[in-house]
Amino acid sequence: MKQRHLHALFTTLLFASPASAQVQSPQLVTVPVRAPRVQFQTFESAAAKAKVSFHVYLPEAYDKEPTHRFPTLYWLHGSGGGLRGIAPVSAWFDAAIQAGKIPPLIIVFPNGLASSMWCDSKDGAVPMETLVIKELVPHIDATFRTQSRREGRIIEGFSMGGYGAARLGFKYPLLFASISILAAGPLDLDFAGPRATGNPAERERILKTTFGGDLDYYRSQNPITVVQQQADAVRGKVRVRMAVGSTDNTAPLNRAYSEKLKSLNITHTFTLVPGVGHDTLALLKGLGEENWKFYREALDGAPERK
């Protein structure tokens, strides 16, 4: 009973659903999260004209092997903010590294606010895409011992983060060689999927604050539009996986997105995990060995540690 209670609590805290997400505000510097091997960092953003924070996990090997460079995973959180997910997600990967399931890697946790959708807001107030792509990635490569080649970078996210991983990964294939899209949403061009219709007030708030109330701008930023525009640039050049729980209400639209990728001849895997809802760790655990195989194969072309 205690384990079930803790799992339920973790699920609640890890990534808030759009129904419980707080109103977005440009809180570009968060409070620090205290977790093993996780650092709180800031840098000055020219795009935001302000200081911006992020968290980064460094594996034990980073300290023990001071001349080696490591691959980087950019983890994009879901709506509501990602602070409460940093400790459990970093611990999940750390345990896998310690067990030899995946090679040591750096994990970057950008601050995507409550509902930035990982894109530049139409009014320019929250230039999230620019901040991550043009500023954070170069800052990480300049600050830490990364393998600063696309083969050494994975972009991954859950829910809103999956939406972000899809649109940023497909838009910038010269930066990321691998994309992991987990229970992504919203994956429709009318912003009328089950989560939006289930909470119309939240849908209108996001449409207004992030997309300027402009449905055409929303469509232009959507991963469906992005992958259609970028199909020739990514086909055969990017490793892509999709996964969603069978009882997740985003599952139908995730399956439809997989079909869109197929129609564009973009090779990818799509896994429907039985009995899993909109739950990050349950989804990853449900993937079993397939999950760790993805990271190993994604980094197979990365420079080896010497």
VOKOL-574125 format. One record per residue (C-alpha): residue in one letter; x negated, y negated, z negated. Coordinates in pm, whole numbers, plus 50000, padded with zeros to 5 digits. Layout:
BEGIN
AXYZ;...
//
This chain:
BEGIN
M500005000050000;K497194976249912;Q495494982150249;R498744976150436;H499294944050239;L495804931250317;H496184940050684;A499474921050701;L497904891250525;F494944891950764;T497264893051063;T499194863050933;L496084842750870;L494004851651173;F495934834251446;A499124815251384;S501854819851640;P503204790051830;A506214791351599;S504014783751300;A501354762251466;Q500794728251315;V501004696551519;Q497794691051710;S495594662751596;P492114654751722;Q490394668551412;L487154674751595;V485194681151274;T486674708551060;V485794719750711;P482974745450702;V483854782250683;R481734802450442;A481064837250579;P478004859950599;R475604849850878;V477944821950994;Q476704786151022;F478674753851044;Q477234729951303;T478064696151457;F476924676251759;E477724642551912;S480134645852204;A479894620052480;A483204632152625;A485094628552297;K483024598852180;A482874615151840;K481154641651635;V482414676851704;S482024708251496;F481744745151572;H480714776851390;V478154802151505;Y477394837651393;L473764849151420;P473024886451392;E470454899551146;A468104906551437;Y468004869151510;D465934864151193;K463944896251218;E462934891651582;P461954854651605;T460624856251961;H463624873452116;R466594858052292;F470144870552252;P473334871752460;T476204849152358;L479914855752313;Y482184825252318;W485254834052109;L488284811852176;H490904811751902;G494664811151932;S497164783751860;G497314768851515;G493524766251481;G490874792751433;L489154786451099;R490824815050914;G489834839551184;I486104832151178;A485174853150875;P487094884950970;V486174883151339;S482474877551269;A482534905851012;W484194928851270;F481414922751521;D478674923651258;A479784958351146;A479724970351508;I476224956451558;Q475014972651237;A476515005751351;G474785003351689;K478045001551884;I477014969552062;P473694951052094;P473004921151869;L474624889752002;I475334853951904;I479004844951861;V480124808951908;F483444798051757;P484414764751920;N486994742551754;G489914742751999;L492324724251769;A495864736551715;S497124735652073;S494564721452314;M495174750952548;W491404748852607;C491884722652878;D491434685052904;S494614667652793;K496164646753067;D495744614452869;G492064621852806;A492464620652429;V491294656652388;P488764665652661;M488504701552542;E487414718152866;T484744691952926;L483604694052566;V483164731852575;I481794736252927;K479714705152983;E478534699052627;L478864728752391;V477384755552620;P474264734652699;H473984725252331;I474064761852224;D471394771052479;A469194742052365;T469654749151993;F469564787051965;R467514814652125;T470104824452382;Q469784842752711;S470754811852905;R471924830053217;R475474839353314;E474624876253263;G474034868452897;R477394851252838;I480854865452767;I483954844052720;E486774859852523;G489924848652348;F493244859152197;S496664843652271;M495984806852350;G492334817652346;G493074844452605;Y494684817552820;G491514796952773;A489174825952846;A491034832853171;R491144796953296;L487584787753190;G486074821153284;F487584820953633;K486904783953683;Y483224786653588;P481904820053717;L478394805553735;L478454802553355;F480174834953251;A479584869253400;S482254885853184;I485764875953077;S487914892352809;I491584882252814;L493464894152505;A497264889752475;A496974857352670;G499684831452696;P501434812552833;L500974831153161;D503824816353362;L504094785453579;D507274771553427;F506204773953062;A509364794153005;G508034826952869;P509454844052559;R507324824852309;A508264791452467;T511964799252486;G511834812752132;N510554779352006;P511624751852248;A510574723652014;E507024736952003;R507034741452378;E508084705052427;R505464692752180;I502644710952359;L503934700152699;K503974663952580;T500724661852381;T498484683352601;F500034680252947;G501514645352921;G505024658852969;D504014667253324;L504954702553429;D502894698853747;Y499794691453538;Y500584721753322;R500804743053637;S497524729453770;Q495754740453451;N497394774553422;P495224805853467;I497524816953749;T496684786053952;V493004786953856;V492454822953962;Q494254817154293;Q491934787854364;Q488824806654253;A489514841354393;D486734840454652;A484224827354399;V484914854354139;R485784884854348;G483154911354284;K481054887554075;V482734887653732;R483584916253496;V487154911953370;R489224930453115;M492764924552996;A494444940052693;V497754934752516;G499884954052268;S502914972952397;T505234955652149;D503714921052201;N506264897852362;T503484884752588;A503024919552740;P505294915153046;L503584883053155;N500144898153089;R501074927553309;A502284903253577;Y498954884753558;S497144917853604;E499254923753915;K498274889054039;L494604898153998;K495224930254191;S496894911054472;L493784889154493;N491524920054497;I489884909954170;T488654941554002;H489584943653634;T490904967053368;F494304963353205;T495094982152885;L498474983352713;V497794994152354;P500725014752218;G502585002051913;V500624969551873;G502244935251854;H500654900751865;D497834910451630;T494184904151712;L492384930451508;A495064956751562;L494654951451936;L490874954551924;K491044984951696;G493655000651920;L491254998652213;G488905022052024;E485645030852195;E486845013852512;N486454980652330;W482774985252250;K482094999652595;F483284966952747;Y480664946452558;R477884971252632;E478664971753003;A479204934153012;L475704928752878;D474074956153083;G472734930753329;A471534906853058;P467784903253002;E466514929752764;R465114921052424;K461344925152427;
//
